């Protein structure tokens, strides 16, 4: 299982990786620091799952998801983000995101969001 | 009027101050520290309008006197600045906090800045937390900062600094993000101040510390103590840590692990100590 973590904070990428492990899943991780780099990694490395932040420089999470749709690239995609309004959830879902994990997350909330992918 | 003559300390006075400082703080000075004592206590004489060190010695017999508090502050205030030595804050950001919050972000995280002096270390920690977590109100993170001097603790708790002080260690971008500039002074923003509490604690007699910590920074402190007090200091720090809690000391300092409380670890060149058991 190859998981791409997209977040502009190195520390948060580490937290997200630990979060997946703490929820009981094992994965090979690759990382990207913004949406554009994430898009490049998705094309180059074909991850099975993308865990993506919402706000990032250069290309945001929602812009990355839009670009994937525009280019016809299919990958399981979910957000791990501080912001989690109903409007954002609807927007994410409308673009095909599979889940939105809001911070601060718990082991249980991560397990529930990810269990169907592992 | 204080004359220049008043600023010369006799050998007898020097030894009395050494004994007094040792008794009050545990800090072990010797006669080679005459210059340090003179340079730090001379402003105390001036502040209280005293004409000689012998007058100061009379005042400090009363441990609760303002003169004694001023003396403790003057001796224990270490030079510090924001993000001093940088590596410990990278350790906090990229290892210690991810380890704690990567498991459950709703868990409580308690961090101590021991011997916090004028507070820059504690506020730097808060800045690290803010950078990682974005909205601190969503998390159960707390920083407790201690110092032996109540004068320093009162000053540090205000979170107010001069332009010179904020420019030491902080970029312009960080200054504008984390400080409000009021009449030429820079005050740490309320969100950061809200997660820090300051209190007067003697690390050799830390009776007032009720909380247990996940992480303690106690840097540039150890070398002021003689060996038996070093062992007591680390024994007390171990008691203040939760199981598997982390102790970070200064890069040039050695841990006295006489009681076997700690296991040495490292992360990208930064050494830290994990409490055993």
Contacts between the chains, C-beta under 8 A, distances in Angstrom:
chain1	res1	chain2	res2	distance
A	9	B	131	7.2
A	9	B	132	6.4
A	10	B	94	6.3
A	11	B	93	4.9
A	11	B	94	5.5
A	11	B	97	6.6
A	11	B	98	5.8
A	11	B	131	7.4
A	11	B	132	4.5
A	12	B	132	6.2
A	14	B	94	6.2
A	14	B	95	7.9
A	14	B	98	4.0
A	14	B	102	6.8
A	15	B	97	7.6
A	15	B	98	4.6
A	15	B	101	5.6
A	15	B	102	4.5
A	15	B	105	7.7
A	15	B	132	7.3
A	16	B	102	7.7
A	17	B	102	7.2
A	18	B	98	5.7
A	18	B	99	6.9
A	18	B	102	2.5
A	18	B	103	6.6
A	19	B	102	5.3
A	19	B	103	7.4
A	19	B	105	7.8
A	21	B	102	7.8
A	22	B	102	6.2
A	22	B	103	4.2
A	22	B	104	7.2
A	82	B	134	4.9
A	82	B	135	5.9
A	82	B	138	7.3
A	103	B	105	5.9
A	103	B	133	7.5
A	103	B	134	7.7
A	103	B	138	6.7
A	104	B	101	7.5
A	104	B	105	3.2
A	104	B	106	5.3
A	104	B	133	7.8
A	104	B	138	5.3
A	104	B	139	5.5
A	105	B	104	7.9
A	105	B	105	5.1
A	106	B	104	5.2
A	106	B	105	6.8
A	106	B	106	5.3
A	107	B	103	6.4
A	107	B	104	5.2
